Amino acid sequence: MIQFNGFKPDAMQKIAGKLGYQGDMNGFNDYLSANPDKKDAMNMYTNKAIQMARGGMVKKYAFGGYLEDMPDAGLAGGKK
């Protein structure tokens, strides 16, 4: 089973930017400590990554369906 070992540095920079942090990444943990709402969001990202590494399902996508609206999908059921 795959184990989550943390985000890669480039992913951390993207997450930090989405959380409003613009400084050097060495100060990101201090930023999270000073902003509890941002720390909660970071914890959510981490927990989702752990769930995905354990084989959890990613929500917001419906199971099944037709690919007729995706002609270049190249998947079974889609038109080419």
All heavy atoms as a GROMACS GRO file, in nm:
protein
  608
    1MET      N    1   0.084  -0.118   0.000
    1MET     CA    2   0.000   0.000   0.000
    1MET      C    3   0.089   0.124   0.000
    1MET      O    4   0.191   0.130   0.066
    1MET     CB    5  -0.091  -0.001   0.123
    1MET     CG    6  -0.178   0.120   0.130
    1MET     SD    7  -0.318   0.110   0.244
    1MET     CE    8  -0.242   0.099   0.401
    2ILE      N    9   0.046   0.225  -0.076
    2ILE     CA   10   0.120   0.350  -0.085
    2ILE      C   11   0.099   0.430   0.043
    2ILE      O   12  -0.011   0.435   0.097
    2ILE     CB   13   0.071   0.431  -0.207
    2ILE    CG1   14   0.099   0.355  -0.335
    2ILE    CG2   15   0.138   0.567  -0.210
    2ILE    CD1   16   0.042   0.421  -0.459
    3GLN      N   17   0.206   0.493   0.088
    3GLN     CA   18   0.199   0.573   0.209
    3GLN      C   19   0.225   0.720   0.173
    3GLN      O   20   0.314   0.750   0.094
    3GLN     CB   21   0.303   0.525   0.309
    3GLN     CG   22   0.297   0.593   0.441
    3GLN     CD   23   0.395   0.533   0.540
    3GLN    OE1   24   0.471   0.444   0.509
    3GLN    NE2   25   0.392   0.584   0.661
    4PHE      N   26   0.147   0.809   0.229
    4PHE     CA   27   0.165   0.952   0.204
    4PHE      C   28   0.282   1.002   0.287
    4PHE      O   29   0.282   0.991   0.409
    4PHE     CB   30   0.037   1.029   0.239
    4PHE     CG   31   0.049   1.177   0.216
    4PHE    CD1   32   0.057   1.228   0.088
    4PHE    CD2   33   0.052   1.265   0.323
    4PHE    CE1   34   0.068   1.364   0.066
    4PHE    CE2   35   0.062   1.400   0.303
    4PHE     CZ   36   0.070   1.450   0.174
    5ASN      N   37   0.382   1.057   0.220
    5ASN     CA   38   0.502   1.107   0.288
    5ASN      C   39   0.513   1.258   0.286
    5ASN      O   40   0.620   1.313   0.307
    5ASN     CB   41   0.627   1.045   0.224
    5ASN     CG   42   0.635   0.897   0.246
    5ASN    OD1   43   0.600   0.848   0.353
    5ASN    ND2   44   0.678   0.824   0.145
    6GLY      N   45   0.404   1.324   0.255
    6GLY     CA   46   0.405   1.470   0.249
    6GLY      C   47   0.402   1.519   0.106
    6GLY      O   48   0.424   1.443   0.012
    7PHE      N   49   0.374   1.646   0.091
    7PHE     CA   50   0.366   1.707  -0.041
    7PHE      C   51   0.506   1.740  -0.093
    7PHE      O   52   0.595   1.774  -0.016
    7PHE     CB   53   0.283   1.835  -0.036
    7PHE     CG   54   0.139   1.812  -0.002
    7PHE    CD1   55   0.091   1.841   0.125
    7PHE    CD2   56   0.051   1.761  -0.096
    7PHE    CE1   57  -0.042   1.821   0.158
    7PHE    CE2   58  -0.082   1.740  -0.065
    7PHE     CZ   59  -0.129   1.769   0.063
    8LYS      N   60   0.523   1.733  -0.223
    8LYS     CA   61   0.649   1.774  -0.285
    8LYS      C   62   0.662   1.925  -0.273
    8LYS      O   63   0.561   1.996  -0.260
    8LYS     CB   64   0.652   1.732  -0.432
    8LYS     CG   65   0.656   1.582  -0.449
    8LYS     CD   66   0.660   1.544  -0.595
    8LYS     CE   67   0.661   1.392  -0.608
    8LYS     NZ   68   0.665   1.350  -0.748
    9PRO      N   69   0.784   1.978  -0.280
    9PRO     CA   70   0.804   2.123  -0.263
    9PRO      C   71   0.722   2.209  -0.359
    9PRO      O   72   0.666   2.312  -0.318
    9PRO     CB   73   0.954   2.142  -0.287
    9PRO     CG   74   1.014   2.010  -0.248
    9PRO     CD   75   0.912   1.907  -0.288
   10ASP      N   76   0.712   2.169  -0.486
   10ASP     CA   77   0.634   2.250  -0.580
   10ASP      C   78   0.486   2.247  -0.547
   10ASP      O   79   0.415   2.347  -0.561
   10ASP     CB   80   0.659   2.208  -0.725
   10ASP     CG   81   0.629   2.062  -0.752
   10ASP    OD1   82   0.646   1.980  -0.661
   10ASP    OD2   83   0.589   2.030  -0.866
   11ALA      N   84   0.437   2.134  -0.499
   11ALA     CA   85   0.297   2.124  -0.457
   11ALA      C   86   0.273   2.211  -0.333
   11ALA      O   87   0.170   2.278  -0.322
   11ALA     CB   88   0.258   1.980  -0.429
   12MET      N   89   0.368   2.210  -0.241
   12MET     CA   90   0.355   2.294  -0.121
   12MET      C   91   0.348   2.441  -0.157
   12MET      O   92   0.271   2.517  -0.098
   12MET     CB   93   0.471   2.269  -0.024
   12MET     CG   94   0.457   2.144   0.059
   12MET     SD   95   0.312   2.146   0.166
   12MET     CE   96   0.358   2.272   0.283
   13GLN      N   97   0.427   2.483  -0.256
   13GLN     CA   98   0.424   2.624  -0.298
   13GLN      C   99   0.288   2.659  -0.358
   13GLN      O  100   0.235   2.768  -0.332
   13GLN     CB  101   0.534   2.652  -0.398
   13GLN     CG  102   0.670   2.662  -0.332
   13GLN     CD  103   0.778   2.702  -0.430
   13GLN    OE1  104   0.786   2.650  -0.540
   13GLN    NE2  105   0.862   2.794  -0.388
   14LYS      N  106   0.231   2.569  -0.436
   14LYS     CA  107   0.099   2.594  -0.494
   14LYS      C  108  -0.007   2.602  -0.386
   14LYS      O  109  -0.093   2.690  -0.388
   14LYS     CB  110   0.063   2.483  -0.594
   14LYS     CG  111   0.142   2.491  -0.722
   14LYS     CD  112   0.103   2.380  -0.816
   14LYS     CE  113   0.187   2.382  -0.941
   14LYS     NZ  114   0.152   2.274  -1.034
   15ILE      N  115  -0.001   2.511  -0.290
   15ILE     CA  116  -0.098   2.512  -0.180
   15ILE      C  117  -0.083   2.641  -0.099
   15ILE      O  118  -0.181   2.706  -0.065
   15ILE     CB  119  -0.081   2.387  -0.091
   15ILE    CG1  120  -0.121   2.262  -0.168
   15ILE    CG2  121  -0.162   2.401   0.037
   15ILE    CD1  122  -0.085   2.132  -0.098
   16ALA      N  123   0.042   2.677  -0.069
   16ALA     CA  124   0.068   2.798   0.008
   16ALA      C  125   0.010   2.920  -0.063
   16ALA      O  126  -0.053   3.006   0.000
   16ALA     CB  127   0.217   2.816   0.032
   17GLY      N  128   0.028   2.926  -0.194
   17GLY     CA  129  -0.027   3.038  -0.271
   17GLY      C  130  -0.178   3.042  -0.265
   17GLY      O  131  -0.238   3.148  -0.252
   18LYS      N  132  -0.242   2.925  -0.274
   18LYS     CA  133  -0.388   2.920  -0.266
   18LYS      C  134  -0.438   2.961  -0.128
   18LYS      O  135  -0.550   3.008  -0.114
   18LYS     CB  136  -0.438   2.780  -0.300
   18LYS     CG  137  -0.425   2.748  -0.447
   18LYS     CD  138  -0.493   2.618  -0.480
   18LYS     CE  139  -0.477   2.584  -0.625
   18LYS     NZ  140  -0.567   2.657  -0.712
   19LEU      N  141  -0.353   2.941  -0.027
   19LEU     CA  142  -0.390   2.980   0.109
   19LEU      C  143  -0.352   3.124   0.140
   19LEU      O  144  -0.367   3.170   0.253
   19LEU     CB  145  -0.326   2.884   0.210
   19LEU     CG  146  -0.375   2.740   0.204
   19LEU    CD1  147  -0.299   2.653   0.303
   19LEU    CD2  148  -0.524   2.732   0.231
   20GLY      N  149  -0.300   3.196   0.039
   20GLY     CA  150  -0.269   3.337   0.056
   20GLY      C  151  -0.129   3.367   0.103
   20GLY      O  152  -0.096   3.483   0.130
   21TYR      N  153  -0.043   3.270   0.111
   21TYR     CA  154   0.095   3.292   0.157
   21TYR      C  155   0.183   3.327   0.039
   21TYR      O  156   0.184   3.257  -0.062
   21TYR     CB  157   0.148   3.168   0.228
   21TYR     CG  158   0.287   3.185   0.283
   21TYR    CD1  159   0.309   3.267   0.393
   21TYR    CD2  160   0.396   3.122   0.224
   21TYR    CE1  161   0.436   3.285   0.444
   21TYR    CE2  162   0.523   3.138   0.275
   21TYR     CZ  163   0.542   3.220   0.385
   21TYR     OH  164   0.668   3.238   0.435
   22GLN      N  165   0.260   3.436   0.052
   22GLN     CA  166   0.346   3.482  -0.058
   22GLN      C  167   0.493   3.484  -0.022
   22GLN      O  168   0.575   3.518  -0.106
   22GLN     CB  169   0.302   3.622  -0.101
   22GLN     CG  170   0.160   3.630  -0.151
   22GLN     CD  171   0.135   3.546  -0.274
   22GLN    OE1  172   0.218   3.539  -0.364
   22GLN    NE2  173   0.021   3.478  -0.278
   23GLY      N  174   0.530   3.449   0.100
   23GLY     CA  175   0.668   3.460   0.144
   23GLY      C  176   0.751   3.336   0.114
   23GLY      O  177   0.711   3.246   0.040
   24ASP      N  178   0.868   3.333   0.175
   24ASP     CA  179   0.959   3.219   0.165
   24ASP      C  180   0.896   3.098   0.234
   24ASP      O  181   0.834   3.113   0.338
   24ASP     CB  182   1.092   3.255   0.231
   24ASP     CG  183   1.194   3.144   0.219
   24ASP    OD1  184   1.244   3.123   0.107
   24ASP    OD2  185   1.224   3.080   0.322
   25MET      N  186   0.912   2.982   0.175
   25MET     CA  187   0.846   2.862   0.229
   25MET      C  188   0.896   2.826   0.369
   25MET      O  189   0.827   2.754   0.440
   25MET     CB  190   0.864   2.744   0.133
   25MET     CG  191   0.781   2.757   0.006
   25MET     SD  192   0.604   2.780   0.036
   25MET     CE  193   0.561   2.624   0.110
   26ASN      N  194   1.011   2.876   0.410
   26ASN     CA  195   1.059   2.850   0.546
   26ASN      C  196   0.967   2.911   0.652
   26ASN      O  197   0.965   2.866   0.765
   26ASN     CB  198   1.201   2.904   0.564
   26ASN     CG  199   1.302   2.825   0.484
   26ASN    OD1  200   1.287   2.704   0.465
   26ASN    ND2  201   1.405   2.892   0.436
   27GLY      N  202   0.889   3.011   0.614
   27GLY     CA  203   0.798   3.075   0.709
   27GLY      C  204   0.653   3.030   0.697
   27GLY      O  205   0.566   3.084   0.766
   28PHE      N  206   0.628   2.929   0.614
   28PHE     CA  207   0.490   2.886   0.591
   28PHE      C  208   0.426   2.830   0.717
   28PHE      O  209   0.310   2.859   0.746
   28PHE     CB  210   0.485   2.785   0.476
   28PHE     CG  211   0.346   2.742   0.439
   28PHE    CD1  212   0.249   2.834   0.404
   28PHE    CD2  213   0.312   2.608   0.437
   28PHE    CE1  214   0.120   2.795   0.369
   28PHE    CE2  215   0.184   2.567   0.402
   28PHE     CZ  216   0.088   2.660   0.368
   29ASN      N  217   0.499   2.751   0.793
   29ASN     CA  218   0.442   2.695   0.917
   29ASN      C  219   0.407   2.804   1.017
   29ASN      O  220   0.305   2.793   1.087
   29ASN     CB  221   0.537   2.593   0.980
   29ASN     CG  222   0.537   2.462   0.903
   29ASN    OD1  223   0.437   2.425   0.841
   29ASN    ND2  224   0.648   2.392   0.906
   30ASP      N  225   0.488   2.909   1.024
   30ASP     CA  226   0.456   3.022   1.111
   30ASP      C  227   0.328   3.092   1.063
   30ASP      O  228   0.245   3.134   1.144
   30ASP     CB  229   0.572   3.123   1.115
   30ASP     CG  230   0.694   3.065   1.184
   30ASP    OD1  231   0.679   2.974   1.268
   30ASP    OD2  232   0.805   3.112   1.152
   31TYR      N  233   0.314   3.104   0.931
   31TYR     CA  234   0.193   3.163   0.873
   31TYR      C  235   0.070   3.080   0.912
   31TYR      O  236  -0.032   3.136   0.950
   31TYR     CB  237   0.209   3.169   0.721
   31TYR     CG  238   0.085   3.213   0.646
   31TYR    CD1  239   0.048   3.347   0.641
   31TYR    CD2  240   0.006   3.120   0.578
   31TYR    CE1  241  -0.065   3.388   0.570
   31TYR    CE2  242  -0.106   3.160   0.508
   31TYR     CZ  243  -0.142   3.293   0.504
   31TYR     OH  244  -0.254   3.333   0.435
   32LEU      N  245   0.082   2.948   0.903
   32LEU     CA  246  -0.030   2.861   0.940
   32LEU      C  247  -0.062   2.874   1.088
   32LEU      O  248  -0.179   2.877   1.127
   32LEU     CB  249   0.001   2.716   0.905
   32LEU     CG  250   0.011   2.682   0.756
   32LEU    CD1  251   0.050   2.535   0.739
   32LEU    CD2  252  -0.118   2.712   0.683
   33SER      N  253   0.040   2.884   1.170
   33SER     CA  254   0.018   2.898   1.315
   33SER      C  255  -0.054   3.028   1.348
   33SER      O  256  -0.133   3.034   1.442
   33SER     CB  257   0.151   2.893   1.390
   33SER     OG  258   0.210   2.766   1.374
   34ALA      N  259  -0.027   3.133   1.271
   34ALA     CA  260  -0.088   3.263   1.296
   34ALA      C  261  -0.227   3.275   1.234
   34ALA      O  262  -0.300   3.371   1.264
   34ALA     CB  263   0.002   3.373   1.241
   35ASN      N  264  -0.265   3.181   1.148
   35ASN     CA  265  -0.394   3.186   1.078
   35ASN      C  266  -0.465   3.052   1.092
   35ASN      O  267  -0.450   2.964   1.006
   35ASN     CB  268  -0.373   3.219   0.930
   35ASN     CG  269  -0.312   3.354   0.910
   35ASN    OD1  270  -0.379   3.455   0.919
   35ASN    ND2  271  -0.181   3.357   0.884
   36PRO      N  272  -0.542   3.034   1.198
   36PRO     CA  273  -0.607   2.905   1.224
   36PRO      C  274  -0.696   2.856   1.109
   36PRO      O  275  -0.702   2.736   1.083
   36PRO     CB  276  -0.690   2.930   1.349
   36PRO     CG  277  -0.632   3.050   1.414
   36PRO     CD  278  -0.571   3.132   1.304
   37ASP      N  279  -0.763   2.948   1.038
   37ASP     CA  280  -0.847   2.904   0.926
   37ASP      C  281  -0.763   2.847   0.813
   37ASP      O  282  -0.801   2.749   0.748
   37ASP     CB  283  -0.935   3.019   0.876
   37ASP     CG  284  -0.855   3.140   0.830
   37ASP    OD1  285  -0.751   3.172   0.891
   37ASP    OD2  286  -0.898   3.205   0.732
   38LYS      N  287  -0.646   2.904   0.789
   38LYS     CA  288  -0.555   2.852   0.685
   38LYS      C  289  -0.496   2.718   0.729
   38LYS      O  290  -0.476   2.628   0.648
   38LYS     CB  291  -0.443   2.952   0.656
   38LYS     CG  292  -0.490   3.090   0.623
   38LYS     CD  293  -0.573   3.096   0.497
   38LYS     CE  294  -0.610   3.240   0.467
   38LYS     NZ  295  -0.695   3.255   0.354
   39LYS      N  296  -0.468   2.707   0.860
   39LYS     CA  297  -0.415   2.581   0.912
   39LYS      C  298  -0.518   2.469   0.897
   39LYS      O  299  -0.484   2.357   0.860
   39LYS     CB  300  -0.374   2.596   1.058
   39LYS     CG  301  -0.305   2.474   1.114
   39LYS     CD  302  -0.247   2.499   1.251
   39LYS     CE  303  -0.168   2.380   1.294
   39LYS     NZ  304  -0.070   2.411   1.395
   40ASP      N  305  -0.645   2.500   0.922
   40ASP     CA  306  -0.753   2.402   0.904
   40ASP      C  307  -0.762   2.358   0.758
   40ASP      O  308  -0.779   2.240   0.728
   40ASP     CB  309  -0.887   2.459   0.949
   40ASP     CG  310  -0.897   2.473   1.100
   40ASP    OD1  311  -0.816   2.411   1.172
   40ASP    OD2  312  -0.986   2.547   1.145
   41ALA      N  313  -0.748   2.455   0.665
   41ALA     CA  314  -0.753   2.421   0.523
   41ALA      C  315  -0.634   2.332   0.485
   41ALA      O  316  -0.650   2.236   0.410
   41ALA     CB  317  -0.753   2.548   0.438
   42MET      N  318  -0.516   2.362   0.538
   42MET     CA  319  -0.398   2.280   0.510
   42MET      C  320  -0.416   2.140   0.565
   42MET      O  321  -0.380   2.041   0.498
   42MET     CB  322  -0.273   2.346   0.571
   42MET     CG  323  -0.145   2.274   0.538
   42MET     SD  324  -0.110   2.280   0.362
   42MET     CE  325   0.000   2.142   0.346
   43ASN      N  326  -0.474   2.129   0.683
   43ASN     CA  327  -0.502   1.997   0.741
   43ASN      C  328  -0.600   1.919   0.654
   43ASN      O  329  -0.587   1.798   0.638
   43ASN     CB  330  -0.555   2.010   0.883
   43ASN     CG  331  -0.448   2.051   0.981
   43ASN    OD1  332  -0.330   2.032   0.959
   43ASN    ND2  333  -0.490   2.111   1.091
   44MET      N  334  -0.698   1.989   0.595
   44MET     CA  335  -0.793   1.924   0.507
   44MET      C  336  -0.722   1.869   0.383
   44MET      O  337  -0.744   1.756   0.342
   44MET     CB  338  -0.904   2.021   0.464
   44MET     CG  339  -1.007   1.957   0.374
   44MET     SD  340  -1.110   2.075   0.285
   44MET     CE  341  -0.989   2.158   0.184
   45TYR      N  342  -0.633   1.950   0.322
   45TYR     CA  343  -0.557   1.904   0.206
   45TYR      C  344  -0.474   1.780   0.241
   45TYR      O  345  -0.469   1.683   0.165
   45TYR     CB  346  -0.463   2.013   0.154
   45TYR     CG  347  -0.531   2.130   0.088
   45TYR    CD1  348  -0.487   2.260   0.112
   45TYR    CD2  349  -0.638   2.114   0.001
   45TYR    CE1  350  -0.547   2.369   0.053
   45TYR    CE2  351  -0.699   2.222  -0.059
   45TYR     CZ  352  -0.653   2.349  -0.033
   45TYR     OH  353  -0.712   2.458  -0.093
   46THR      N  354  -0.410   1.785   0.356
   46THR     CA  355  -0.326   1.672   0.398
   46THR      C  356  -0.410   1.548   0.422
   46THR      O  357  -0.373   1.438   0.377
   46THR     CB  358  -0.248   1.710   0.526
   46THR    OG1  359  -0.170   1.827   0.500
   46THR    CG2  360  -0.157   1.596   0.569
   47ASN      N  361  -0.524   1.563   0.490
   47ASN     CA  362  -0.611   1.448   0.516
   47ASN      C  363  -0.665   1.388   0.387
   47ASN      O  364  -0.674   1.265   0.374
   47ASN     CB  365  -0.724   1.486   0.610
   47ASN     CG  366  -0.676   1.512   0.751
   47ASN    OD1  367  -0.573   1.461   0.794
   47ASN    ND2  368  -0.748   1.594   0.824
   48LYS      N  369  -0.700   1.471   0.290
   48LYS     CA  370  -0.748   1.421   0.161
   48LYS      C  371  -0.638   1.344   0.088
   48LYS      O  372  -0.663   1.240   0.027
   48LYS     CB  373  -0.800   1.534   0.073
   48LYS     CG  374  -0.928   1.595   0.124
   48LYS     CD  375  -1.043   1.496   0.115
   48LYS     CE  376  -1.170   1.560   0.163
   48LYS     NZ  377  -1.282   1.468   0.166
   49ALA      N  378  -0.516   1.395   0.095
   49ALA     CA  379  -0.403   1.326   0.030
   49ALA      C  380  -0.378   1.191   0.096
   49ALA      O  381  -0.349   1.092   0.028
   49ALA     CB  382  -0.278   1.414   0.037
   50ILE      N  383  -0.390   1.185   0.227
   50ILE     CA  384  -0.373   1.058   0.299
   50ILE      C  385  -0.482   0.960   0.258
   50ILE      O  386  -0.454   0.842   0.232
   50ILE     CB  387  -0.374   1.082   0.452
   50ILE    CG1  388  -0.247   1.157   0.495
   50ILE    CG2  389  -0.387   0.950   0.528
   50ILE    CD1  390  -0.249   1.209   0.635
   51GLN      N  391  -0.607   1.007   0.249
   51GLN     CA  392  -0.717   0.920   0.207
   51GLN      C  393  -0.694   0.868   0.066
   51GLN      O  394  -0.718   0.750   0.038
   51GLN     CB  395  -0.849   0.996   0.212
   51GLN     CG  396  -0.900   1.023   0.350
   51GLN     CD  397  -1.027   1.108   0.348
   51GLN    OE1  398  -1.072   1.154   0.244
   51GLN    NE2  399  -1.083   1.130   0.466
   52MET      N  400  -0.649   0.953  -0.024
   52MET     CA  401  -0.624   0.911  -0.161
   52MET      C  402  -0.510   0.809  -0.167
   52MET      O  403  -0.516   0.713  -0.244
   52MET     CB  404  -0.593   1.032  -0.249
   52MET     CG  405  -0.716   1.116  -0.274
   52MET     SD  406  -0.687   1.273  -0.358
   52MET     CE  407  -0.591   1.226  -0.498
   53ALA      N  408  -0.406   0.828  -0.086
   53ALA     CA  409  -0.295   0.733  -0.083
   53ALA      C  410  -0.339   0.597  -0.031
   53ALA      O  411  -0.286   0.494  -0.073
   53ALA     CB  412  -0.181   0.788   0.004
   54ARG      N  413  -0.439   0.597   0.055
   54ARG     CA  414  -0.492   0.472   0.109
   54ARG      C  415  -0.591   0.406   0.013
   54ARG      O  416  -0.644   0.300   0.042
   54ARG     CB  417  -0.562   0.497   0.241
   54ARG     CG  418  -0.469   0.532   0.353
   54ARG     CD  419  -0.546   0.552   0.482
   54ARG     NE  420  -0.456   0.587   0.590
   54ARG     CZ  421  -0.493   0.645   0.701
   54ARG    NH1  422  -0.621   0.676   0.721
   54ARG    NH2  423  -0.406   0.674   0.794
   55GLY      N  424  -0.619   0.471  -0.099
   55GLY     CA  425  -0.711   0.415  -0.195
   55GLY      C  426  -0.851   0.469  -0.183
   55GLY      O  427  -0.945   0.412  -0.236
   56GLY      N  428  -0.866   0.580  -0.115
   56GLY     CA  429  -0.998   0.640  -0.098
   56GLY      C  430  -1.050   0.697  -0.228
   56GLY      O  431  -0.977   0.719  -0.323
   57MET      N  432  -1.178   0.720  -0.232
   57MET     CA  433  -1.244   0.770  -0.351
   57MET      C  434  -1.242   0.923  -0.351
   57MET      O  435  -1.261   0.985  -0.247
   57MET     CB  436  -1.389   0.722  -0.357
   57MET     CG  437  -1.460   0.764  -0.482
   57MET     SD  438  -1.626   0.700  -0.507
   57MET     CE  439  -1.681   0.645  -0.351
   58VAL      N  440  -1.219   0.980  -0.467
   58VAL     CA  441  -1.227   1.124  -0.483
   58VAL      C  442  -1.371   1.159  -0.516
   58VAL      O  443  -1.428   1.107  -0.609
   58VAL     CB  444  -1.134   1.172  -0.597
   58VAL    CG1  445  -1.146   1.321  -0.616
   58VAL    CG2  446  -0.991   1.132  -0.568
   59LYS      N  447  -1.430   1.248  -0.438
   59LYS     CA  448  -1.570   1.285  -0.458
   59LYS      C  449  -1.583   1.392  -0.564
   59LYS      O  450  -1.484   1.441  -0.616
   59LYS     CB  451  -1.629   1.332  -0.325
   59LYS     CG  452  -1.634   1.222  -0.222
   59LYS     CD  453  -1.698   1.267  -0.095
   59LYS     CE  454  -1.698   1.151   0.004
   59LYS     NZ  455  -1.757   1.188   0.130
   60LYS      N  456  -1.703   1.429  -0.596
   60LYS     CA  457  -1.740   1.529  -0.695
   60LYS      C  458  -1.745   1.472  -0.836
   60LYS      O  459  -1.764   1.545  -0.931
   60LYS     CB  460  -1.649   1.652  -0.691
   60LYS     CG  461  -1.658   1.728  -0.561
   60LYS     CD  462  -1.584   1.857  -0.572
   60LYS     CE  463  -1.595   1.932  -0.440
   60LYS     NZ  464  -1.527   2.058  -0.443
   61TYR      N  465  -1.723   1.345  -0.854
   61TYR     CA  466  -1.738   1.282  -0.984
   61TYR      C  467  -1.844   1.174  -0.974
   61TYR      O  468  -1.839   1.092  -0.885
   61TYR     CB  469  -1.606   1.221  -1.031
   61TYR     CG  470  -1.505   1.324  -1.070
   61TYR    CD1  471  -1.411   1.371  -0.980
   61TYR    CD2  472  -1.506   1.378  -1.199
   61TYR    CE1  473  -1.318   1.467  -1.016
   61TYR    CE2  474  -1.414   1.474  -1.236
   61TYR     CZ  475  -1.321   1.518  -1.144
   61TYR     OH  476  -1.231   1.613  -1.180
   62ALA      N  477  -1.935   1.175  -1.067
   62ALA     CA  478  -2.042   1.076  -1.067
   62ALA      C  479  -1.990   0.947  -1.128
   62ALA      O  480  -1.914   0.947  -1.224
   62ALA     CB  481  -2.162   1.127  -1.146
   63PHE      N  482  -2.032   0.835  -1.074
   63PHE     CA  483  -1.996   0.704  -1.127
   63PHE      C  484  -2.076   0.678  -1.253
   63PHE      O  485  -2.196   0.704  -1.258
   63PHE     CB  486  -2.024   0.595  -1.023
   63PHE     CG  487  -1.990   0.458  -1.072
   63PHE    CD1  488  -1.858   0.417  -1.078
   63PHE    CD2  489  -2.088   0.373  -1.115
   63PHE    CE1  490  -1.826   0.292  -1.124
   63PHE    CE2  491  -2.057   0.247  -1.161
   63PHE     CZ  492  -1.926   0.205  -1.166
   64GLY      N  493  -2.009   0.628  -1.354
   64GLY     CA  494  -2.078   0.591  -1.478
   64GLY      C  495  -2.108   0.711  -1.565
   64GLY      O  496  -2.043   0.814  -1.557
   65GLY      N  497  -2.204   0.697  -1.651
   65GLY     CA  498  -2.242   0.806  -1.739
   65GLY      C  499  -2.192   0.783  -1.880
   65GLY      O  500  -2.119   0.689  -1.908
   66TYR      N  501  -2.234   0.869  -1.968
   66TYR     CA  502  -2.199   0.858  -2.109
   66TYR      C  503  -2.092   0.961  -2.144
   66TYR      O  504  -2.088   1.069  -2.088
   66TYR     CB  505  -2.322   0.880  -2.197
   66TYR     CG  506  -2.427   0.774  -2.176
   66TYR    CD1  507  -2.538   0.798  -2.097
   66TYR    CD2  508  -2.413   0.650  -2.237
   66TYR    CE1  509  -2.634   0.701  -2.077
   66TYR    CE2  510  -2.508   0.551  -2.218
   66TYR     CZ  511  -2.618   0.578  -2.139
   66TYR     OH  512  -2.712   0.480  -2.119
   67LEU      N  513  -2.010   0.927  -2.240
   67LEU     CA  514  -1.905   1.016  -2.283
   67LEU      C  515  -1.935   1.077  -2.419
   67LEU      O  516  -1.847   1.121  -2.489
   67LEU     CB  517  -1.772   0.939  -2.291
   67LEU     CG  518  -1.721   0.884  -2.159
   67LEU    CD1  519  -1.595   0.802  -2.180
   67LEU    CD2  520  -1.693   0.997  -2.062
   68GLU      N  521  -2.060   1.081  -2.456
   68GLU     CA  522  -2.098   1.131  -2.587
   68GLU      C  523  -2.058   1.276  -2.608
   68GLU      O  524  -2.031   1.318  -2.719
   68GLU     CB  525  -2.248   1.114  -2.609
   68GLU     CG  526  -2.288   0.969  -2.620
   68GLU     CD  527  -2.438   0.952  -2.632
   68GLU    OE1  528  -2.509   1.052  -2.647
   68GLU    OE2  529  -2.482   0.837  -2.626
   69ASP      N  530  -2.052   1.354  -2.501
   69ASP     CA  531  -2.016   1.494  -2.512
   69ASP      C  532  -1.865   1.514  -2.518
   69ASP      O  533  -1.818   1.626  -2.526
   69ASP     CB  534  -2.073   1.573  -2.395
   69ASP     CG  535  -2.224   1.578  -2.396
   69ASP    OD1  536  -2.282   1.562  -2.506
   69ASP    OD2  537  -2.283   1.594  -2.290
   70MET      N  538  -1.790   1.405  -2.511
   70MET     CA  539  -1.644   1.413  -2.511
   70MET      C  540  -1.591   1.332  -2.630
   70MET      O  541  -1.536   1.224  -2.614
   70MET     CB  542  -1.588   1.358  -2.380
   70MET     CG  543  -1.635   1.436  -2.258
   70MET     SD  544  -1.586   1.362  -2.103
   70MET     CE  545  -1.410   1.370  -2.113
   71PRO      N  546  -1.599   1.385  -2.751
   71PRO     CA  547  -1.565   1.307  -2.869
   71PRO      C  548  -1.419   1.266  -2.875
   71PRO      O  549  -1.387   1.165  -2.936
   71PRO     CB  550  -1.600   1.401  -2.985
   71PRO     CG  551  -1.603   1.537  -2.926
   71PRO     CD  552  -1.643   1.521  -2.784
   72ASP      N  553  -1.329   1.338  -2.810
   72ASP     CA  554  -1.187   1.302  -2.818
   72ASP      C  555  -1.138   1.227  -2.695
   72ASP      O  556  -1.020   1.212  -2.674
   72ASP     CB  557  -1.102   1.430  -2.835
   72ASP     CG  558  -1.132   1.499  -2.966
   72ASP    OD1  559  -1.161   1.429  -3.064
   72ASP    OD2  560  -1.126   1.622  -2.970
   73ALA      N  561  -1.230   1.179  -2.614
   73ALA     CA  562  -1.191   1.111  -2.491
   73ALA      C  563  -1.117   0.982  -2.518
   73ALA      O  564  -1.030   0.943  -2.442
   73ALA     CB  565  -1.314   1.084  -2.403
   74GLY      N  566  -1.149   0.912  -2.624
   74GLY     CA  567  -1.081   0.789  -2.657
   74GLY      C  568  -1.114   0.674  -2.563
   74GLY      O  569  -1.040   0.579  -2.552
   75LEU      N  570  -1.222   0.687  -2.490
   75LEU     CA  571  -1.262   0.584  -2.396
   75LEU      C  572  -1.384   0.510  -2.449
   75LEU      O  573  -1.457   0.559  -2.534
   75LEU     CB  574  -1.296   0.645  -2.260
   75LEU     CG  575  -1.184   0.723  -2.193
   75LEU    CD1  576  -1.237   0.793  -2.070
   75LEU    CD2  577  -1.070   0.632  -2.157
   76ALA      N  578  -1.408   0.393  -2.396
   76ALA     CA  579  -1.525   0.315  -2.438
   76ALA      C  580  -1.651   0.396  -2.416
   76ALA      O  581  -1.669   0.457  -2.311
   76ALA     CB  582  -1.531   0.184  -2.361
   77GLY      N  583  -1.737   0.398  -2.512
   77GLY     CA  584  -1.863   0.471  -2.499
   77GLY      C  585  -1.858   0.608  -2.563
   77GLY      O  586  -1.961   0.668  -2.588
   78GLY      N  587  -1.739   0.661  -2.588
   78GLY     CA  588  -1.729   0.792  -2.649
   78GLY      C  589  -1.729   0.781  -2.800
   78GLY      O  590  -1.691   0.681  -2.858
   79LYS      N  591  -1.773   0.886  -2.865
   79LYS     CA  592  -1.773   0.887  -3.012
   79LYS      C  593  -1.636   0.935  -3.060
   79LYS      O  594  -1.575   1.019  -2.998
   79LYS     CB  595  -1.881   0.982  -3.063
   79LYS     CG  596  -2.020   0.936  -3.032
   79LYS     CD  597  -2.120   1.037  -3.086
   79LYS     CE  598  -2.261   0.997  -3.049
   79LYS     NZ  599  -2.359   1.097  -3.094
   80LYS      N  600  -1.592   0.879  -3.168
   80LYS     CA  601  -1.466   0.924  -3.227
   80LYS      C  602  -1.488   0.988  -3.359
   80LYS      O  603  -1.577   0.960  -3.430
   80LYS     CB  604  -1.370   0.807  -3.242
   80LYS     CG  605  -1.316   0.763  -3.108
   80LYS     CD  606  -1.206   0.664  -3.128
   80LYS     CE  607  -1.145   0.629  -2.995
   80LYS     NZ  608  -1.034   0.542  -3.004
   0.00000   0.00000   0.00000
